[in-house]
Amino acid sequence: VDGGSEDNTRLIVGKLSAELESDNYKLVFLENPLKLQAEALNIGLSKARFDFCVRIDAHINLGSIKLIRSSLKSSYKLLLKNKVCSIGYKQRFSISSNLIQNSLYILSMSPFLSGFRGYRLSLINKFSYSAVWLFSLIKSNALLSGGFILEETPNEDMGFNERLIKTTNLPLFLDINLPIYYYPRDNFKKLFNQYYRYGFSRSMRRLKDKTKISSIFAIIRPLTFLVSLIFLSLLIFYS
């Protein structure tokens, strides 16, 4: 599902779809004119031919095919038992030739970047009612929950998971076994823009919640980030 990429994505997909098509495999190129990730996910879900759907983003790297097949089979069986509404995966950062990406790879294994988020730091499979990364799920449940809301961009995953849990009355599940690796932004400008948008959107969600604790979080979290940023800058430039 492409939002107007300028890196020959359409040509590459066209070539691969011709090479790889068989009786049980088909690669399809879909347009996403709104260029929003939430809309891309809605398009993918609505056009999917089967009920078992797996989300794989473009900025990731996949490991062993054998491990992928094993993990996805386990995900499918767990979903069929109707014990979970969605299965997410552990977000491992990739090593590359880029200094920023490699720095984030190291930081991702610490609470400094990842807080105490299970989908980055967990060492075991577990049920969750908060957050997981990517998903395997049953299409009908996703559509029944209302899909992804464009206005919740860039935190559309959080709202989607909350509605999915509420609609199905089932928890999420974190599977750490899928060999999938995330490539973060490769320069400071892109990285700052990404996390600023995440933080701002998260704070707006908190304020709309209108509970006292949410309002406090909406104020304290960005202030804590700002103080930490100033402190680190002072350490670097005036040490």
C-alpha positions in Angstrom: 0.0 0.0 0.0 2.0 3.0 -1.3 1.6 6.7 -0.5 3.3 8.0 -3.6 6.9 6.8 -3.0 9.6 8.3 -5.3 12.0 5.3 -5.1 10.6 3.2 -7.9 8.4 1.2 -5.5 5.7 0.7 -8.2 8.2 -0.7 -10.8 9.8 -3.0 -8.2 6.4 -4.3 -7.0 5.3 -4.8 -10.7 8.5 -6.8 -11.4 8.2 -8.9 -8.3 4.5 -9.6 -8.7 5.2 -11.1 -12.2 8.1 -13.2 -10.9 6.5 -14.5 -7.7 2.9 -15.0 -8.6 1.7 -18.6 -8.2 -1.5 -20.5 -7.3 -1.1 -19.6 -3.6 0.8 -16.3 -3.7 -0.1 -12.9 -5.2 1.6 -9.5 -4.7 -0.7 -6.5 -5.3 0.1 -2.8 -5.5 -2.5 -0.5 -3.9 -2.6 3.4 -4.0 -2.9 5.5 -0.8 -3.6 9.0 -2.1 -4.0 10.4 1.5 -0.4 9.4 2.3 -1.4 8.6 5.9 -0.4 5.3 7.6 -3.8 4.9 9.2 -5.4 5.1 5.7 -2.9 2.7 4.3 -3.8 0.1 7.0 -7.5 0.6 6.3 -7.0 0.1 2.6 -4.9 -3.0 3.2 -7.5 -4.5 5.5 -10.5 -3.7 3.3 -8.7 -5.2 0.2 -7.4 -8.3 2.0 -8.8 -11.5 0.4 -8.5 -13.6 3.6 -9.5 -13.2 7.2 -6.0 -13.7 8.7 -4.1 -10.5 8.2 -0.5 -9.6 9.0 0.9 -6.1 9.0 4.5 -5.6 7.8 5.8 -2.1 7.4 8.2 -1.0 4.7 11.0 0.2 7.0 11.8 -3.2 8.5 14.0 -6.1 7.9 12.9 -9.7 8.2 15.0 -12.6 9.5 14.7 -16.4 9.0 11.8 -17.5 6.8 11.6 -20.7 8.9 11.1 -18.7 12.1 8.6 -16.4 10.4 6.5 -19.3 9.2 6.6 -20.9 12.7 5.7 -17.7 14.5 2.8 -16.8 12.1 1.4 -20.4 12.4 1.4 -20.0 16.2 -0.3 -16.6 15.8 -3.0 -18.0 13.6 -3.8 -20.9 15.9 -4.0 -18.6 18.9 -6.4 -16.3 17.1 -8.6 -19.2 16.1 -8.9 -20.2 19.7 -10.5 -16.8 20.3 -8.2 -16.1 23.3 -6.7 -12.8 22.0 -7.9 -10.1 19.7 -4.5 -9.2 18.1 -0.9 -10.5 18.2 1.9 -8.0 18.1 5.6 -8.5 18.0 8.8 -7.4 19.7 10.3 -4.3 18.1 14.1 -4.9 17.7 16.1 -2.1 16.1 18.4 -2.9 13.2 22.1 -2.3 12.9 23.1 -0.3 9.8 26.0 1.8 8.5 24.3 4.9 10.0 25.6 6.4 13.3 22.1 7.6 14.4 20.4 4.3 13.7 23.2 2.4 15.5 22.9 4.8 18.5 19.2 4.2 18.7 19.8 0.4 18.4 21.9 0.6 21.7 19.4 3.0 23.4 16.4 0.9 22.4 17.6 -1.8 24.9 17.5 0.7 27.8 14.7 2.5 29.6 16.1 5.8 28.4 14.6 5.4 24.9 12.1 2.6 25.5 10.8 3.5 29.0 9.4 0.1 30.2 7.5 -0.8 27.1 7.1 -4.5 26.9 7.1 -4.6 23.1 10.8 -3.5 23.1 12.2 -4.9 26.4 10.2 -8.1 27.1 12.0 -11.4 27.2 8.9 -13.6 27.3 5.6 -13.9 25.4 2.8 -12.3 27.4 -0.7 -11.0 27.3 -1.1 -7.2 27.2 -3.8 -4.5 27.5 -1.6 -1.6 26.5 0.6 -1.8 23.4 2.2 -4.2 21.0 4.1 -3.5 17.7 2.5 -4.4 14.3 -0.1 -7.1 14.3 -1.6 -10.4 13.2 -5.3 -10.4 13.5 -8.7 -11.5 12.2 -9.9 -9.0 9.5 -13.5 -9.1 10.6 -12.6 -8.1 14.2 -10.5 -5.2 12.9 -13.4 -3.9 10.7 -15.9 -4.4 13.5 -13.8 -2.2 15.8 -13.9 0.6 13.2 -10.4 0.2 11.8 -7.9 3.0 12.1 -9.0 6.6 12.7 -7.3 9.1 10.5 -7.6 11.9 13.1 -5.6 9.8 15.6 -2.5 10.0 13.4 0.4 9.4 14.3 -0.9 7.5 17.3 -3.5 5.5 15.4 -2.2 2.2 16.7 -3.0 3.1 20.3 -6.7 4.1 19.6 -7.1 1.0 17.3 -5.9 -1.4 20.0 -8.1 0.2 22.6 -11.2 -0.2 20.4 -10.2 -3.7 19.4 -9.9 -4.8 23.1 -13.2 -3.2 23.9 -15.1 -4.6 20.9 -13.8 -8.2 21.4 -13.4 -8.1 25.2 -10.1 -9.9 24.6 -6.5 -9.0 25.4 -3.6 -8.4 23.0 -0.7 -10.8 22.9 3.0 -10.1 22.6 5.0 -12.7 20.6 8.8 -12.1 20.9 9.7 -14.9 18.5 9.0 -13.2 15.1 12.4 -12.2 13.6 11.5 -8.7 12.6 13.8 -5.6 12.8 12.9 -1.9 12.7 15.0 0.8 10.9 14.5 4.1 12.7 14.9 7.5 11.1 18.5 8.1 9.9 18.9 11.9 10.7 18.1 14.2 13.6 15.6 16.3 11.7 13.4 13.3 10.8 13.8 11.8 14.2 12.9 14.9 16.1 9.9 15.5 13.8 8.7 11.9 14.4 8.9 12.0 18.2 7.6 15.5 18.5 4.5 14.5 16.5 4.1 11.3 18.6 4.4 13.3 21.9 2.1 16.1 20.8 -0.6 13.7 19.6 -0.3 11.6 22.8 -0.7 14.7 25.0 -3.8 15.7 23.0 -5.3 12.3 23.6 -4.7 12.6 27.3 -6.3 16.1 27.5 -9.4 14.8 25.6 -9.7 12.0 28.1 -10.6 14.8 30.7 -9.6 12.8 33.7 -7.3 14.4 36.2 -4.6 11.8 35.9 -4.6 12.1 32.1 -4.3 15.9 32.3 -1.4 15.6 34.6 0.4 13.2 32.3 -0.3 15.4 29.3 1.6 18.2 31.0 4.3 16.3 32.9 5.5 14.1 30.0 6.5 16.8 27.5 8.0 18.9 30.4 10.1 16.0 31.5 11.2 15.4 28.0 12.1 19.1 27.6 14.1 19.2 30.9 15.9 16.0 29.9 16.8 17.4 26.5 18.2 20.6 28.0 20.2 18.7 30.6 21.7 16.4 28.0 22.5 19.4 25.7 24.3 21.1 28.6 26.3 17.9 29.4 27.4 17.7 25.8 28.3 21.3 25.1 29.5 22.4 28.6 31.1 19.3 30.0 
